[in-house]
Amino acid sequence: MPDFPSLTLEYLATAVILLDDESRIAYLNPAAENLFDVSGKNLLGHSPHQAFTDTEQLFSAMQHAVSNNASYIEHDLTLGTHGHGKLHLRCAVTPVQLAKSHLLLEFHPIDRPLKLAREEQMLDQTQANRLLLRNLAHEIKNPLGGIRGAAQLLEQELEKPALREYTQVIVQEADRLRSLMEKLLTPQNASHYSALNIHEVLERVRSVVLAEMPAGLKIRRDYDISLPALVGDKEQLIQAMLNIVRNAAQAMHGHGQITLRTRIARQVTLIKRRYRLAVMVQIIDNGPGIPPELQDKIFYPLVSGRADGHGLGLTLAQDFVSQHGGTIEFDSEPGRTCFTVMLPLP
C-alpha cells in the first residue's frame, strides 16, 4: 500500500483506487471492494483494462488528467465488472505524488439517490404489506374458530367412534392454521433472536428444495466461510431464503441451476442506516427471468408470474428481511436472475 494514512482511505464511503506509475492497481479501499464486489488481493498488480471491462471512458479520463496534470471528472462513466454487469458511476481522476502512486481514482455510484429512494419506497411498501397480511390473517382466524367449534359439536353427536377421527382431523388442522395466522398477527419478538450462521440457513434451504425437486435441479454453493455470525431469527431467515429459492426452482420447472453465494459487504447503507459490515447473500438462477411487466410489483401481495402461484412468498421474504434491518433487491434478464439479500452485522 502507498504511504498514505490508512484511516484516511480505509473508512471512506467513497470507492478509491490508487494506480502506480505503470498504471497498475496498487491499492483499493474496502468501499471499492464492496462497489466492485471483488477482493483487493485479486486486483492488485493488474491494470484497469484487466480488472474491468468497457474501460474506454475510464482510460480517456486518465489521459485527460495526465496530459493536463489536473483532476478530471467523468460525470457519466459506464464500467463493466467481470461477471457482475455494468456500473454507472461518476469518476474523478487526480494525479498524485505519493511514493509510487501515479493516479487516484474516486468512484461514486450515480444511482445511489435512486437506491435510497427505492429503499424508502420498499420500507413503506413492506409496512403496507404487513398490514394487509395481518388483516388477511385476522379474517381467516374468524371462520377457523367457527369450523373448530362446529367439528367439536358434531363429534359429540356421533355414535361411531371411528367417525370421530375425521372430526379430530378437522380440529387439528383448524388449530394448525390458527397457529400460522397468529404468527402473522404477532409482532416480531426480539427474544427469538440469537447468533446464527447464515450458511446453516442456506444449507437447510438447499436440502428442502432438493428434496422437493430431486431430478434436474442443481444448487451450487459459493460460500465465504469466513463470514462472522449474524444475530437474527433463524426460522424467519430460513423461510425468507426458502421462498426466494423455491420461486427460482419453480420458475425453471425444477430443471436448471441455482447458485447460493455469500460475501461480506463493507460500508453499506440499509434502510437509512449506515453499517460498517453486512452479509450479502445472492441467489442466482439461469431460468427465464422475471417478466418486465412484473418487475416493478414482484414484492406486492397476490402478484405471481405463475398461474398456480399465491403471490405471498416474496412478500413474506421482504417482510422478514426488513425486520432484520436488511434489504432485498434483484436484477433479472432471460438466463440470469439474481436476488441480493443484505443483512447488517452488529
N, C-alpha and C positions, 0 to 999 in steps of 0.2 A: 504494500500500500504506500502511496506517496506520503511525503512529510506534510501532514495536514492534521489538525486536531480532530481526533476520531469522533468526539461528541458532536462536532460541527456538522458532520455528514451522516453519522450513524442514526441519529434520531430525527433527521429531517423527514417531513412528509413528502417532500419533493424527490422524485427519482433523479439520481445523479450518477453519471458515468464519467470517469476520467480516462482519457486516451494518452498514451505515451508519444514520444517524438516520432515513432513509426506508425502512428495511428492504430495501435493495438490497445485493447481494453486493459487498463492497469488496475482499475478499481471500480466497483459499483456498490452503492449503499443498499441496505435492506429494502428501502422503498422501491428501488429499481428492480430488485429481485422479485418483489411482490407484483409490480406492474407487469413485468415481462414473464412472470411465472417460471423462473429459472433459478438455479443455484449459481451464485457468483463464481464458484470454482469451475463451472463448465464454460464460462465465457472468458475468463482471464487469459490474456495472451492471444486472443482472437481479434480479428478486425471486425468492425461493424458489418461488413459485407458477409463474413462467415457467420456472425451471430444472428443476423436478421435477414429478412427478405424485403423486397421493394425499397431498396435503400437509395434510390436516385435522388429524392428530395433531400435526404439527410446529407449525402455527400456534397450536394450543391450548397447547402447551408454551411458545411465545414469549409468548403473552398472560399466562400464569401468571407467568413470570419478570418481565415488565414491571410487572404490577399489584402484585406483592409486592416488587419491586426486590431480588430474591434469586434464586440459582440454582434451577433446576427441572430434574429428571431424569425423562425418559420412558424407562422400562426396556424397553418393547417397542414400538418405533416401526417402522411399515412405511412406506417411502418409495419411490416409483417413479421410475425414471430413463427418459428418452426413448429407447426402442429397446433397453434393456438389462435389462428386467424389474424386479422389486421386490427391495429390500434390507430385511433385518430388522436393526434397529440399536438400540443404547442411545444416547440423545441427552441431553447436558447443555446447557442454555441458561443463559448467565450474562450479566447486564447489565454492561457495561464502559464506562469513560470514557477512551478512547484516541483523541485527535484527533477524528475524525468517527465513530469506531466506536460502535455502539449495543448490539449483541448479539454474544456469542461462542458459536458452536455447536460442540460436540465430538461426534463420531460414533464409536461403537465397534461393529463388527460382532459381534452376539451369537452368530453361528455360527462364530467363529474357533476356539474349542476343538474344535468338531466337525471343522473343516477340518484342524487339526493332527492330530487322531486319524485322519482319513481318509488323510492323507499318510503317517502311520506305518504304517497298515494296507497302503497301496499299496506302501510300501517292502518290507514283509515279503512281500507277495504277489508283487512283482517278483522278489525273490530266489528264492522257491519256483518261480515260472515259469521262471526262468533255469535252475535245477537240473533241472526237468522237460525243458526243451528240450535241454539238454546230454545227459541220459540218452537222450532220443529220438534225438539225432544220433549218439550212440555206438552205439546198437543198429542204426541204419541203416548205419553205416560197415562193420560186420562182414559182412553179406551182400554189400555192394558189392565188397569185396575178393574174395570167392568168385566173384562174377559176372565180374569182370575177369579173374581167373586162368583160369576156365573158357573164356572167349572167346579168350584167348591160346592155350590148348591146342588148342581147336577150329581156330583159324587154321592151326596147324602141320599139321593133318591134312587140310586142304582142298587139293584138287588144282587147282581152277579159281581163278585169280587174281580173277575178278570176284566170287566169293563172299566173298573176304576183305574187301571193302568193308563188308559187313554186320557182320563181327566187329569191324572198326575203329570202326564207329558205336557198338557196344556198349561198347568200351573207352573211347572218348572221352566218352560220356555217363556212364559209371561214374566217370571221372576228374572230370567236371564236378560231379556230385552229391557226390563225396567232398570236393571243394574247398568246396562250400557247407556241408557238415557240419563241416568243420574251422573255418570261420569262426564257427559257433555254439559250437564247443568251445573256441576260443582266447579267453583273457581279453582284454578291451579293452586295446589297446596305445596308450599316450599319444603315441607317435611319429606316429600318424595325425592328430593334432590340428593344426590350423592356423587362421589367421584366415580368416573366410569371411563372405560377405554372405548374410543369410537370404533376401533376395529372389531371389538366383540359385538357391537351393534351391527356392523356390516356383515360379519360372518353369520350371525343369526338370520339376517335378511336373506343372505345368499342361500343358506340351506333351505329356508322356507320356499323361496321362489323356484329353486331347482327341484324340490320335491313336488311342487305343483306342475312344473313343466319339465319332466326329466329328459325328454328327447328333443334334440335340435337346438337347445339353448345353451350358450356358453357364457359364463360370468367370470371375467378375468379380474385379477387383483393387481393393483398398482399402489401399494401402501408405502407410506413413510412411517416406518416402525418407530422412529424416534419421537413421534408426537407425544406431548405431555397429556395427562389425564384431563378430561372435561369434568365440569360439575353440572349435572342435569338429571332429568327423569329418564331413566333408561328405557322404560316401556314406551314412553311417548316418542322418543327418538327412534326406536325400532319401528313404531307404527308409521312415523313420518317417512323414514327411508324406505320402508316396505311399500308404501303407497306409490312412491316415485318409481322404484324398481319394477314393481308389478305392472304399473302403467306401461313402462317401456316394453316389458316382455309381452304384454297383451297386444300392444301396437304392432309388434313383429310376429304375432300369432305363434309365439313360442319358438321361433326359428331366427337366430341371429346371435349377435354378441353384445354383451353389456360389460363395460369396464367400470370398476369401482376404484376411484383414485382419491388418495388423501395427501394433502400438503399443508405446510404451515404458511399462513399469510401474516404479513407484518404491516403495522401502521395502517389499520383499516378503520373506516367509519361505518358503523352498523346502526341503523335507526337513530341517527343524530348523535351517537356516542362514539368517541374515538377509543380504539383499543390498540395496544402495542402488538398483541398477538391474537390470532384466531385460527381455528381449524377449518380448513377448506375441504369439503367433500364434493367430488364431481362424479355424477352418474351419467355415463356416456353410452349411447346405443347407436347402432348402424341401421336403424329402422327407417321408415318412410318419412319421418319428420312430422311436426305438428302443422296442420293446415293453416295457412296465413290468416284465414278468417277467424280462427280460434285463438291465435296467439295473444291478442290483447285481453282476452277474457278467460284464459285457461284456468285461473285460480278462482273463478266465480263458482258458487254452488250450483249444482244441477247442470253444469256445462260439460259435455263429454264429446269426444270425437268418435265414440263407438255407439252403435245403436242400442247395445245392452248395457251401456255404462250408466252409473248413477250420478257421476259428476261431483262426488264428495271427497274423493281420495286426495287430490291436490289441495283442496280447500282445507281439509284437516291437517295435511302436512304443513301448509303455510302457517296455520294457527299454532301448531305445536312448536315449530321452529321459532316463530315470533315470541312465544312465551319464554324461550331461552335467550332472547335478545339477539337472535340471528336473522338472516335473510335467505330467501331462495330467489335465484334468477335462472334464466335459461336462454340459450340460443339454439335455433333449430333450422335445419335445411335438409332436403332429401339426402339420406345417407348418413346424417350425423345430427343427433340431438344431445345437448349437454345441459343437465341441471346442476347448478352450483349452489351448494348449501354452505353458508358461512356461520360458524358458531364461535362466539367470543370465548377466550380463555381468561380465567380470573387473574 
